[in-house]
Amino acid sequence: TNGQTATDRSPNNLHLTVNGTITKTAVATGAELVAYSGWSSSNYLERAYDTNFNFGSGTFSVTGWFKTTGAGTIICRGTADGDETFRIYVDDTLYGIYFDYGGGAAYSKLTSGFVRNSLFNNQWNHFVCQATASGSVKIYVNGVSEGVTVAGTPPSSFSSTNTNILRVGCSYGGGSAFPGYLALLRVSASAPTAEQVKRMYDDEKFLFQENAKCALHGNPASNNLVRALAYDEVQDTYHVATPDGRSD
């Protein structure tokens, strides 16, 4: 609910603030991974200006999973089209994945109409968008580097205006809210290789199956340290021991 914290699960602890009310539900029946939904112009996640998202003349990437049958904005950082670090919007006709990375009209999109349309199947889809200042752009869908139409190359330096806020679930103006589910969103000041993206997709897709277990048993604030780990090849199961007990 409004004012609560959406926890950053990475070591960086760059937590987001809940505006309005966001719904959290399991990604599949019996699964432990949670998806976020209920996005609107008044229901979204936000983080104030943070220098960690100033990529300068380097490279950055945005990764995540979504499930939808309609168009909307997944994530953005900026104040307007003329001043934004990035914006990722999805639809099934014009863009598929619209990847904007800086001031003005420069952006990239998926070239294939078939791929664009295939994303709106109400199934979980994995994406990686990455850009290098004055350089290349890549968009991966479900582990595959797809053909990209580049309508303007990335700028020589990505926007870092101190009014640039990070927002999840709708655009910086509150419009084009995402009408579906989001999970495992990540922003990085680096870009994975094609092999890493494929491995990421192949590993994470099992988290979206029914009854998929991925959480450690115990109090996450104090007792989530892994003390022992074993793999059962017959059952294809990891046994993870923490001070609070064992997770399988």
C-alpha positions in Angstrom: 0.0 0.0 0.0 0.9 3.7 -0.3 4.3 4.6 1.2 5.4 1.0 1.8 8.7 -0.3 0.5 9.1 -2.7 -2.4 12.4 -4.4 -1.5 15.3 -4.5 -3.8 16.5 -8.2 -3.6 20.0 -7.3 -5.0 23.0 -6.5 -2.8 22.6 -2.8 -3.7 19.5 -2.3 -1.5 18.0 0.3 -3.9 14.4 -0.1 -2.6 11.4 1.4 -4.3 8.4 3.2 -2.8 4.8 2.0 -3.4 2.4 4.7 -4.7 -1.2 3.7 -4.3 -1.8 0.0 -4.0 0.1 -2.7 -5.9 -1.1 -6.4 -6.0 1.4 -9.2 -5.4 0.4 -12.7 -6.5 2.2 -16.0 -7.2 3.4 -16.3 -10.8 1.7 -19.7 -11.0 -0.3 -22.0 -8.8 1.8 -23.1 -5.8 4.8 -21.1 -7.0 6.9 -19.1 -4.5 8.0 -16.3 -6.9 5.7 -13.3 -6.8 4.5 -11.0 -9.6 3.4 -7.4 -9.3 0.2 -6.1 -10.9 -2.6 -3.5 -10.6 -0.7 -0.7 -12.3 -2.4 2.6 -13.1 -1.6 6.3 -13.1 -1.9 6.3 -9.3 -0.6 2.7 -8.6 3.1 2.3 -9.4 6.5 1.8 -7.9 9.0 4.7 -7.8 12.5 5.7 -6.7 13.7 9.3 -6.4 16.7 10.5 -8.4 19.6 8.2 -7.6 23.1 8.5 -9.1 23.3 4.7 -9.4 21.1 5.0 -12.5 23.4 7.6 -14.2 25.1 5.5 -16.9 27.0 8.4 -18.6 28.9 7.3 -21.7 28.8 3.6 -20.7 26.4 0.7 -21.2 23.3 -0.3 -19.4 20.6 -3.0 -19.5 17.1 -3.6 -18.3 15.9 -7.2 -17.7 12.6 -8.7 -16.6 9.6 -10.9 -17.2 6.1 -9.8 -18.2 2.7 -11.3 -18.9 0.0 -9.3 -20.7 -2.6 -9.1 -23.5 -2.4 -5.3 -23.7 0.0 -2.4 -24.3 1.6 -0.4 -21.6 4.8 0.9 -20.0 6.9 -1.5 -17.9 9.6 0.9 -16.6 11.0 4.3 -17.2 13.4 6.9 -15.8 13.0 10.6 -16.7 10.6 13.5 -16.8 9.5 13.7 -20.5 10.3 12.3 -23.9 13.0 15.0 -24.3 14.7 14.1 -21.1 14.8 10.4 -20.1 17.4 7.8 -19.3 15.3 5.0 -20.6 11.7 3.8 -21.2 10.4 0.4 -22.1 6.9 0.1 -23.5 5.3 -3.0 -25.0 2.5 -3.4 -27.6 1.6 -6.0 -30.2 1.6 -4.0 -33.4 3.9 -1.0 -33.8 6.8 -1.8 -31.6 6.5 -5.1 -29.8 9.1 -3.8 -27.3 9.7 0.0 -27.6 13.1 0.8 -26.1 13.8 4.5 -25.7 17.2 5.5 -24.3 17.4 9.3 -24.4 16.3 12.8 -25.3 14.2 13.3 -28.4 13.0 10.7 -30.9 15.7 8.1 -30.8 14.5 4.6 -29.9 14.6 1.0 -31.1 11.9 -1.6 -31.6 11.4 -5.2 -32.7 11.5 -5.6 -36.4 9.5 -8.8 -36.8 5.7 -8.4 -36.8 5.4 -12.1 -35.8 7.6 -11.6 -32.7 5.8 -8.4 -31.8 2.4 -10.2 -31.8 3.7 -13.3 -30.1 4.4 -11.4 -26.9 0.7 -10.8 -26.2 -0.2 -14.4 -25.5 -1.0 -14.0 -21.7 2.1 -16.1 -21.0 5.3 -15.1 -19.2 8.0 -13.6 -21.5 11.5 -12.7 -20.7 13.2 -9.6 -22.1 16.6 -7.9 -22.0 17.1 -4.4 -23.5 20.6 -3.1 -23.6 22.3 0.0 -25.1 25.8 1.5 -25.3 26.3 5.2 -25.6 26.9 6.2 -29.2 26.9 2.5 -29.9 24.7 -0.6 -30.4 21.3 -1.6 -29.2 20.1 -5.2 -28.5 16.7 -6.6 -27.5 16.4 -10.2 -26.4 13.1 -12.1 -26.2 13.0 -15.4 -24.3 16.7 -15.9 -24.6 17.1 -14.9 -28.3 18.6 -11.7 -29.8 15.8 -10.5 -32.0 16.1 -8.2 -35.1 15.9 -4.6 -34.1 14.9 -1.5 -36.0 17.0 1.4 -34.7 15.2 4.7 -35.1 18.2 6.8 -33.8 21.3 5.5 -32.1 21.9 6.0 -28.4 23.3 9.4 -27.3 26.9 10.0 -26.4 25.9 10.3 -22.8 22.7 9.0 -21.2 20.5 11.5 -19.4 21.3 12.0 -15.8 19.2 15.1 -15.0 18.7 15.3 -11.2 14.9 15.3 -11.7 15.0 11.9 -13.3 12.9 9.5 -11.2 12.6 5.8 -11.8 9.1 4.5 -12.2 7.7 1.0 -12.6 4.2 0.2 -14.0 3.4 3.5 -15.9 5.2 6.3 -17.7 6.7 9.4 -16.0 3.5 11.3 -16.8 1.4 8.6 -15.3 0.0 7.4 -18.6 0.2 4.1 -20.5 -0.1 2.0 -17.4 0.9 -1.6 -17.8 -2.2 -3.9 -17.9 -0.5 -7.1 -16.9 2.0 -8.7 -14.5 5.7 -8.0 -13.9 8.4 -10.0 -12.2 12.2 -10.1 -11.6 12.8 -6.6 -13.0 16.5 -5.6 -12.9 18.5 -2.5 -14.1 22.2 -2.8 -14.5 25.1 -0.5 -15.4 26.4 -3.3 -17.6 25.1 -5.7 -20.3 25.0 -9.5 -20.3 26.5 -11.5 -23.2 24.3 -13.5 -25.5 25.4 -16.6 -23.7 24.5 -15.1 -20.3 21.1 -14.0 -21.5 20.3 -17.5 -22.8 21.4 -19.0 -19.5 19.3 -16.4 -17.6 16.2 -17.4 -19.5 16.8 -21.1 -19.3 17.4 -21.0 -15.5 14.6 -18.5 -14.6 11.8 -20.0 -16.7 11.5 -22.9 -14.2 10.5 -20.3 -11.5 7.3 -19.7 -13.4 6.0 -23.3 -13.3 3.4 -24.5 -10.9 4.7 -25.3 -7.4 8.1 -24.0 -8.3 10.1 -23.5 -5.0 12.7 -20.8 -4.9 12.5 -19.1 -1.4 14.6 -19.8 1.6 12.8 -20.8 4.8 13.1 -18.5 7.8 13.2 -14.8 8.7 14.8 -12.9 5.8 15.9 -10.1 8.1 18.2 -12.2 10.2 18.4 -15.9 9.3 18.8 -16.1 5.5 22.5 -17.0 5.6 23.2 -20.3 3.8 25.1 -22.6 6.1 25.0 -25.8 4.0 24.0 -26.8 0.4 23.5 -30.2 -1.2 22.1 -31.3 -4.6 20.0 -34.5 -5.0 20.5 -35.6 -8.6 17.8 -38.2 -8.3 15.1 -35.8 -7.2 16.6 -32.8 -9.0 16.4 -30.8 -5.8 18.7 -28.5 -3.9 18.6 -28.8 -0.1 19.6 -25.4 1.5 20.2 -25.1 5.2 19.8 -21.7 7.1 19.8 -21.0 10.9 16.0 -21.4 10.6 15.8 -24.7 8.9 16.1 -26.4 5.6 14.5 -25.4 2.2 14.1 -27.9 -0.6 
